């Protein structure tokens, strides 16, 4: 990769960088833009995260920069960490003093001391994140690359600046970051670095679940998230981070009959969904859609391997997984749980004769998530039999059109029966009881089964018939 000074200068020849450099010169300190912004500049990727390291006080420089930026500039100071953030409009810059770090084995929180630029670059996680560009006027645009990060960018390699065993033992989260960068950038992890992750995998246990999930979310939002999950498996981190996914691995054979490797199938489904949607929670549903299979796998004579009710069992597992991983226990979790529970329904409809009643019920239960469910269903078709795949995709399109037609005609999605429980109680002078629920459910089922249209008058007549069969009569009759 041929990086010219002119190329770098053209990217940093901006008022804000010149202002930062001018402020540093006033204070008599060296300052550099460093890390991910430099990496992304050289990769021609857009980056909003601007980190400036100062050989001196980062807070003092941030204060002066804020003053020079004038009206609209906002300063946030974090004295505990010796950092400051300056915001103005779309520009956001993090300032920190150059530092060196040392670690205790049982904590990833370092002992921090002031240091030189060299100290600061030594503590960086990877060579491609250790490059710095000087902003002081006399050396403006000079690239400092002590660990040949430019060469590693050219080779598409993730490598630690110093001994990888020390790097990962000191801060085990860096193992997750290595895998995340490899996934996001499509890079390879250097053999020595990869081996060190394998040796230090157990150290991940000292990292909080929130920090781990933050890295997993970035892996999931990558173009091909399967890369990250394969690397997690290869390094031994998968079993430690998410054992439910590790349990999907492998093929068991009996009487010469095996089943597909559910782990590999899951990664294919995940990548298929990623091609269609950037919704990270839909991608989580894809990753977890078959999580119930290991618990439901059985051998049945004359049938072979079965995974009966794996969708139901998997859906029951979702809250426990989310809780353990400190993931949100809110509508996001319920959405994933719902898709895991329903993911077999469209496939079963594709295999069977598609009845209006079955489609109505699917529309009703999926509600506003029906499109996402259908993306997941389509992604789940991964057979090696091309004719079978073509047939499934054809039937999938037929089912999709049937859904559109029924929704336009019957307005089923998210519908509520035209007569509610309060109206039923008033009509028949009933107190809250099971009978009220039965009558309301009978109207809903009649509409979903196509017995009556989704209209008030038809629902009222049907209700009166059902009530009469139970010996009830409206009080105004």
C-alpha positions in Angstrom: 0.0 0.0 0.0 1.7 3.2 -1.2 0.7 6.0 1.2 1.9 9.4 0.2 2.2 12.4 2.4 0.0 14.3 -0.1 -2.8 11.7 0.3 -2.8 12.0 4.0 -2.6 15.8 3.9 -5.6 16.0 1.6 -7.7 14.2 4.2 -6.6 16.2 7.2 -6.4 19.6 5.4 -9.6 20.7 7.2 -10.3 23.7 9.5 -11.0 21.6 12.6 -7.7 19.6 12.4 -5.7 22.8 11.7 -7.5 24.4 14.7 -6.5 21.5 17.0 -2.9 21.6 15.8 -2.8 25.4 16.4 -4.2 25.0 19.9 -1.6 22.3 20.6 1.2 24.6 19.4 -0.1 27.4 21.7 0.2 25.0 24.6 3.6 23.7 23.5 2.4 20.0 23.3 2.6 17.4 20.7 -0.8 16.1 19.4 -1.8 13.3 17.0 -5.0 11.9 15.5 -4.7 8.2 16.2 -6.3 4.8 16.0 -9.5 3.9 14.1 -9.8 7.2 12.2 -6.3 6.9 10.7 -7.0 3.2 9.9 -10.2 4.0 8.1 -8.7 7.0 6.3 -6.1 4.6 4.8 -8.8 2.1 3.9 -10.9 4.8 2.4 -13.7 4.1 4.8 -15.9 6.7 6.4 -15.3 7.2 10.2 -16.9 9.6 12.6 -14.7 8.6 15.6 -11.8 11.1 15.9 -9.4 10.3 18.7 -6.6 12.8 19.5 -3.7 11.8 21.7 -1.8 14.6 23.4 1.7 14.3 24.9 0.5 16.3 27.9 -3.0 17.1 29.2 -5.8 16.0 26.9 -8.3 17.9 29.0 -6.3 21.2 28.8 -6.1 20.9 25.0 -9.8 20.1 24.7 -10.7 23.2 26.8 -8.7 25.4 24.5 -10.1 23.8 21.3 -13.6 24.3 22.7 -12.8 28.0 23.3 -11.4 28.4 19.8 -14.4 26.7 18.2 -16.7 29.3 19.8 -20.5 29.3 19.9 -22.1 25.9 19.6 -19.1 23.9 20.9 -19.7 21.7 23.8 -17.1 20.2 26.2 -17.5 17.1 28.4 -14.7 16.3 30.8 -14.1 12.9 32.4 -11.4 13.6 35.0 -11.4 10.0 36.3 -10.1 8.8 32.9 -8.2 11.9 32.0 -10.2 12.3 28.8 -12.5 15.0 27.3 -14.9 15.2 24.4 -15.6 18.2 22.2 -18.7 18.4 20.1 -19.8 20.9 17.5 -22.4 20.1 14.9 -21.5 16.7 13.4 -17.9 16.9 14.6 -17.0 14.9 17.7 -13.4 14.6 19.0 -12.1 12.6 21.9 -8.9 14.0 23.6 -6.7 11.9 25.9 -3.2 12.3 27.3 -0.6 9.9 26.0 -0.3 7.1 28.6 1.3 3.8 29.5 -0.6 1.0 31.2 0.1 -2.0 33.5 -2.4 -4.6 34.6 -3.2 -6.9 37.5 -4.0 -10.4 36.3 -7.6 -10.5 37.8 -8.7 -7.2 36.3 -8.9 -5.6 32.9 -8.7 -2.2 34.5 -5.2 -0.9 34.0 -2.9 1.2 36.2 -2.5 4.3 34.0 0.5 6.7 34.0 1.4 9.6 31.8 3.6 8.5 28.9 5.1 9.3 25.5 3.5 8.8 22.1 5.6 5.6 21.9 4.1 4.4 25.2 0.6 5.1 23.9 1.2 3.3 20.6 2.6 0.3 22.5 -0.6 -0.1 24.5 -2.8 -0.2 21.4 -4.6 -3.4 20.6 -3.6 -3.9 17.0 -1.0 -2.6 14.6 -3.6 -1.2 12.3 -5.0 0.8 15.2 -1.6 2.1 16.4 -0.9 4.5 13.5 -0.8 8.3 14.3 -0.8 11.4 12.2 0.8 14.6 13.6 -1.3 17.8 13.8 1.4 20.2 15.0 2.2 22.8 12.3 5.8 21.9 11.7 5.1 18.2 11.2 1.5 18.5 10.0 0.4 15.3 8.2 3.4 13.2 9.2 2.4 9.5 9.6 4.0 7.6 12.6 3.7 3.8 12.0 6.1 2.0 14.4 4.5 -1.4 13.9 4.1 -1.4 10.1 0.4 -1.0 10.4 0.2 0.2 6.7 1.8 -3.1 5.7 -0.7 -5.0 7.7 -3.6 -3.1 6.1 -2.1 -4.0 2.7 -1.9 -7.7 3.8 -5.4 -7.5 5.4 -4.0 -8.8 8.6 -4.9 -8.3 12.3 -1.8 -8.4 14.5 -0.9 -7.1 17.9 1.9 -4.5 18.3 3.6 -6.4 21.1 3.5 -10.0 22.4 -0.1 -11.2 21.8 -0.2 -13.3 25.0 0.5 -10.2 27.1 -1.9 -8.1 25.0 -4.8 -10.5 25.5 -4.0 -11.5 29.0 -3.9 -7.8 30.0 -7.2 -7.0 28.4 -9.1 -10.1 27.2 -11.7 -8.0 25.5 -9.1 -7.5 22.8 -9.7 -11.1 21.7 -13.3 -10.2 20.9 -12.2 -7.0 19.1 -9.7 -9.0 17.0 -12.6 -11.2 15.8 -14.9 -8.2 15.3 -12.3 -6.3 13.2 -11.6 -9.4 11.1 -15.4 -9.8 10.5 -16.1 -6.1 9.8 -13.0 -5.5 7.5 -12.8 -9.0 5.9 -9.2 -9.3 7.3 -7.3 -12.4 8.5 -6.0 -12.8 12.0 -2.2 -13.4 12.0 -1.4 -17.0 13.0 0.6 -16.0 16.2 -2.2 -13.7 17.2 -4.9 -16.4 16.6 -2.9 -18.9 18.5 -2.6 -16.5 21.5 -6.4 -16.0 21.5 -6.8 -19.8 21.7 -4.3 -20.0 24.6 -6.0 -17.1 26.5 -9.6 -17.8 25.7 -10.5 -18.6 29.4 -9.5 -15.0 30.3 -12.7 -13.8 28.7 -14.5 -14.8 31.9 -13.2 -11.6 33.6 -15.0 -9.4 31.0 -18.5 -8.1 31.7 -21.3 -9.5 29.6 -22.2 -6.0 28.5 -18.8 -5.5 26.9 -18.9 -8.9 25.2 -22.4 -8.2 23.8 -21.2 -4.9 22.5 -18.6 -6.7 20.4 -21.1 -9.4 19.4 -23.6 -6.7 18.2 -20.9 -5.2 15.9 -20.1 -8.7 14.6 -23.9 -9.2 13.9 -24.1 -5.9 12.0 -21.2 -6.9 9.7 -21.9 -7.8 6.1 -21.1 -11.5 6.8 -21.6 -12.1 10.5 -20.8 -15.8 10.1 -17.1 -15.0 9.8 -17.1 -13.8 13.4 -19.0 -16.8 14.7 -16.7 -19.2 13.0 -13.7 -17.5 14.5 -15.3 -17.6 18.0 -15.7 -21.3 17.5 -12.2 -21.8 16.1 -10.6 -19.9 19.1 -12.6 -21.7 21.8 -14.4 -18.5 22.8 -17.8 -19.7 21.5 -18.3 -22.3 24.2 -17.4 -19.7 26.8 -19.4 -16.8 25.4 -22.5 -18.5 24.1 -22.6 -22.3 24.8 -26.1 -22.7 23.3 -24.7 -21.9 19.9 -21.7 -24.2 20.4 -24.1 -27.0 21.2 -25.5 -26.8 17.6 -22.2 -28.2 16.3 -21.6 -31.7 14.9 -23.4 -34.5 13.2 -24.6 -37.7 14.9 -25.0 -40.8 12.7 -27.2 -43.8 13.5 -27.9 -46.7 11.1 -26.0 -44.9 8.4 -28.3 -41.8 8.7 -27.0 -38.4 9.9 -28.6 -35.0 10.2 -27.2 -31.7 9.0 -24.7 -29.8 11.1 -27.1 -27.3 12.7 -24.2 -24.8 13.5 -23.2 -24.6 9.9 -26.8 -24.4 8.8 -27.4 -21.6 11.3 -24.5 -19.6 10.0 -25.8 -19.9 6.4 -29.3 -18.7 7.5 -27.6 -15.8 9.4 -25.7 -14.7 6.3 -28.8 -15.1 4.1 -30.8 -12.8 6.5 -27.9 -10.3 6.6 -28.2 -10.0 2.8 -31.8 -9.0 3.1 -31.9 -6.9 6.3 -29.8 -4.7 8.6 -32.2 -5.3 11.5 -29.8 -6.7 14.2 -32.6 -8.3 16.1 -33.8 -10.2 13.0 -30.2 -11.4 12.7 -30.3 -12.6 16.3 -33.5 -14.5 15.5 -31.7 -16.1 12.7 -28.8 -17.1 14.9 -31.1 -18.5 17.6 -33.9 -20.0 15.4 -32.7 -23.6 15.9 -31.3 -23.2 19.4 -33.8 -25.7 20.7 -32.7 -28.5 18.4 -30.0 -30.1 20.7 -32.6 -30.4 23.5 -35.2 -32.0 21.2 -33.1 -34.3 19.0 -34.4 -37.8 19.0 -33.9 -41.0 16.9 -37.2 -42.5 15.8 -37.2 -46.0 14.2 -38.4 -45.8 10.6 -38.3 -42.0 10.6 -34.7 -41.0 11.5 -33.6 -38.0 13.4 -36.3 -35.6 14.6 -36.4 -32.3 16.3 -40.0 -32.1 17.3 -41.2 -28.8 18.8 -37.7 -27.4 18.6 -39.2 -24.0 17.8 -41.3 -24.0 20.9 -38.4 -25.2 23.1 -36.0 -22.6 21.5 -38.5 -19.8 22.2 -38.6 -20.8 25.8 -34.8 -20.6 26.0 -34.6 -17.0 24.7 -35.4 -15.1 27.9 -32.7 -17.1 29.8 -30.1 -16.4 27.1 -30.9 -12.7 27.0 -30.9 -12.4 30.8 -27.5 -14.2 31.2 -25.9 -12.1 28.4 -27.4 -8.9 29.9 -29.2 -8.2 26.7 -32.4 -6.1 26.7 -35.4 -7.9 28.4 -37.9 -5.8 26.5 -39.7 -5.7 23.2 -36.4 -6.7 21.4 -36.3 -10.0 23.3 -40.0 -10.6 22.7 -39.5 -10.0 19.0 -36.7 -12.6 18.8 -38.7 -15.0 20.9 -41.7 -14.6 18.7 -39.8 -15.2 15.4 -38.0 -18.3 16.9 -41.4 -19.7 17.9 -43.1 -19.0 14.6 -40.2 -19.8 12.2 -41.5 -23.2 11.3 -45.0 -22.1 10.5 -44.4 -20.6 7.0 -42.2 -23.6 6.1 -45.0 -26.0 7.1 -47.5 -24.0 5.1 -45.1 -24.2 2.1 -45.0 -28.0 2.4 -48.7 -28.5 2.8 -51.7 -27.3 0.9 -52.0 -23.6 1.8 -55.5 -23.0 3.3 -56.9 -19.5 3.8 -57.5 -20.4 7.5 -53.9 -21.3 8.1 -52.7 -18.1 6.4 -55.1 -16.0 8.4 -53.8 -17.5 11.6 -50.2 -16.9 10.7 -51.0 -13.3 9.8 -52.8 -12.8 13.1 -50.0 -14.3 15.2 -47.1 -12.6 13.4 -48.8 -9.2 13.1 -46.4 -6.4 12.1 -43.5 -8.9 12.2 -44.8 -11.0 9.3 -42.4 -9.5 6.7 -39.4 -10.2 9.0 -40.7 -13.7 9.7 -40.9 -14.4 5.9 -37.4 -13.2 5.4 -36.2 -15.6 8.1 -38.3 -18.4 6.6 -36.9 -17.8 3.1 -33.3 -17.7 4.6 -33.9 -21.0 6.3 -34.1 -22.8 2.9 -30.6 -24.1 2.7 -30.9 -27.6 1.2 -28.1 -28.8 -1.1 -30.9 -30.3 -3.4 -31.3 -27.5 -6.0 -34.7 -28.7 -7.2 -36.0 -28.8 -3.6 -34.8 -25.3 -3.0 -36.4 -24.0 -6.2 -39.7 -25.7 -5.3 -39.6 -24.2 -1.8 -38.8 -20.7 -3.2 -41.7 -21.0 -5.7 -44.1 -22.1 -2.9 -42.8 -19.3 -0.7 -43.7 -16.7 -3.4 -47.2 -18.3 -3.7 -47.7 -18.1 0.1 -46.5 -14.5 0.1 -49.0 -13.5 -2.5 -51.8 -15.3 -0.7 -50.9 -13.3 2.4 -51.1 -10.1 0.5 -54.5 -11.0 -1.0 -56.0 -12.2 2.3 -54.7 -9.1 4.2 -56.3 -6.8 1.6 -59.6 -8.6 1.8 -59.9 -9.5 5.5 -57.7 -7.0 7.3 -56.4 -9.8 9.6 -53.0 -8.5 10.7 -53.2 -7.2 14.3 -57.0 -7.4 14.1 -59.2 -7.5 17.2 -62.6 -9.1 17.0 -65.3 -6.5 16.2 -67.0 -7.3 19.5 -64.9 -7.2 22.7 -65.2 -8.7 26.1 -66.9 -5.6 27.7 -69.6 -5.6 25.1 -70.3 -9.3 25.6 -70.6 -8.8 29.4 -73.0 -5.9 28.9 -75.0 -7.7 26.3 -75.6 -10.8 28.5 -75.3 -9.2 32.0 -72.2 -11.3 32.7 -69.4 -10.8 35.2 -65.8 -11.5 34.1 -65.6 -15.3 33.7 -64.3 -18.0 31.4 -67.5 -17.9 29.4 -66.8 -14.3 28.2 -63.4 -15.4 27.0 -64.8 -18.4 25.2 -67.4 -16.3 23.4 -64.8 -13.8 22.3 -62.4 -16.5 21.2 -65.2 -18.2 19.2 -65.7 -14.9 17.2 -61.9 -14.6 16.6 -61.7 -18.3 15.4 -64.7 -17.9 13.2 -63.1 -14.9 11.4 -59.7 -16.6 11.1 -61.3 -19.8 9.8 -63.3 -17.8 7.2 -66.7 -18.8 8.7 -67.7 -15.1 8.9 -66.1 -11.9 7.5 -64.3 -9.5 9.8 -67.3 -7.2 10.2 -69.5 -6.2 13.2 -72.9 -7.4 11.9 -71.6 -10.8 11.0 -69.8 -11.1 14.3 -72.9 -10.1 16.2 -75.1 -12.7 14.5 -72.5 -15.4 15.1 -72.2 -14.4 18.8 -75.9 -14.6 19.3 -75.9 -18.2 17.9 -73.0 -19.2 20.1 -74.6 -17.7 23.2 -78.0 -19.4 22.4 -76.2 -22.8 22.3 -74.9 -22.0 25.8 -78.4 -21.0 27.1 -77.7 -17.3 27.1 -80.0 -14.6 25.8 -79.2 -10.8 25.4 -80.9 -8.7 28.2 -82.5 -6.4 25.6 -84.2 -9.1 23.5 
